[in-house]
Every structure is written in structure tokens, then in C-alpha cells.
Amino acid sequence: MSFVLKEVSALWPKLDRTYRFDNAEMRSVPCSPTADGAEYTINVEMSPEQAKDLHAYCQGVWDDFAKKNKGAEYANKPYKKNEQGLVVAKAKLKGAYNGEATRKPRVFDSNNQIVADDFKLTTGSTINLQVTAIPYATGMAQGISLRIGAVQVLELAESSVSSPFTEVSGGYTGGAKPFGEIEQPKKVNGSADSFEDEIPF
């Protein structure tokens, strides 16, 4: 059973293609779906109130899993509080299973239409995110991971790219913007005080 996180803020989405972490470069780099460590990933930020529903969903999935796996402990959770008192959850999808490339996560616009294949979601965008909780228990770790299902973009944040140069007056300006100004996303409100003690983070 899947779950939909509604009106959350996207953080560092990598959904346009698969990426893997490169130890030499110490960053994620594009790669083929069948490369080792290839995956689609996204983090989302939400209020503590929104996180309660995610916690209840994950706890229910874990309880069912624990009945069949005696002694399993829900140690690793796919969400945690940050310094601002908001909750950040991470979801991912492997690039391939058993050597077969997976279909990349579907991305819809606010009218529920599939976006262009080369669309790149930006950090700060307001989205709905469909996830499925996947419980696991190995000799090394036990817990739940969130698998990406689909994304709906409600408000697209403008991309911010830093430049190493200073402004030069009288030069090329790039002309008019073909799509007009993009509305800034709504900020997620929340505080640590509103997060009830019985929900462990």
C-alpha cells in the first residue's frame, strides 16, 4: 500500500535520470540505470503535523513486517527532524532490479498531466509525493526505506545557479524570458514544539 505526502517541499531532487555517489568526486554524478549504486532520489521537508501521518503509515507497515520477522527492531526510520524543527524524509528508487532498468518516477503537473521527459524538478518546489514503505531486516541494519512512486508538481521553484563572475553592464542580457516569472513556492511552516513526544525522531 502506498502513501501520498501532500504539499511538501522538494530538496535535492534527482529524478530526471539515475545518479550514483562518486567517492573520488564526493558528490552524486549521472550514470546509467544499471551502474552500481544507480538510483533516483528525492528528499522532502514537511511540518511536524504532516510527519505524523507519515509516521503512522510507516509504523503500520513495520508492525505487519515484525509479526512475520520476530525480533526485528524498527531502528532506521526514513525521516528525521532538522535543526529548524521541520521533518525531512528521503525516498529513492533503484535504477535497476536484477539487471533490468526500472521506469523512472512519473512526474505530473498540477493539472495531472505528465511533464516532458527532460523536466528537472528544482529544490524548493511544492509537490505531492507518492511513496511505498519497504521494511527490511538484515544482519547489518533494520528499518524502513521509502520507495518513490510518482510526483505531482504543485508549484515549481525557480532554479538558482551561482555564477563565479561579476555583472558587466552593456553586454548580452539573454532577451525576454519565454515562460514569464515563476511563482515562488509556499514555505512549509512548523516547529519542534508542535511535534508530539510519542513520535520518535
Sequence and secondary structure as in RCSB ss.txt:
>XXXX:A:sequence
MSFVLKEVSALWPKLDRTYRFDNAEMRSVPCSPTADGAEYTINVEMSPEQAKDLHAYCQGVWDDFAKKNKGAEYA
NKPYKKNEQGLVVAKAKLKGAYNGEATRKPRVFDSNNQIVADDFKLTTGSTINLQVTAIPYATGMAQGISLRIGA
VQVLELAESSVSSPFTEVSGGYTGGAKPFGEIEQPKKVNGSADSFEDEIPF
>XXXX:A:secstr
 EEEEEEEEEEEEEEEEEEEEETTTTEEEE  TTSTT EEEEEEEE HHHHHHHHHHHHHHHHHHHHHSTT    
B SEEE TTS EEEEEEEESEETTEE    EEE TTS B  TT    TT EEEEEEEEEEEE SS EEEEEEEEE
EEEEE        SS   TTS      TT            GGGS TTS  
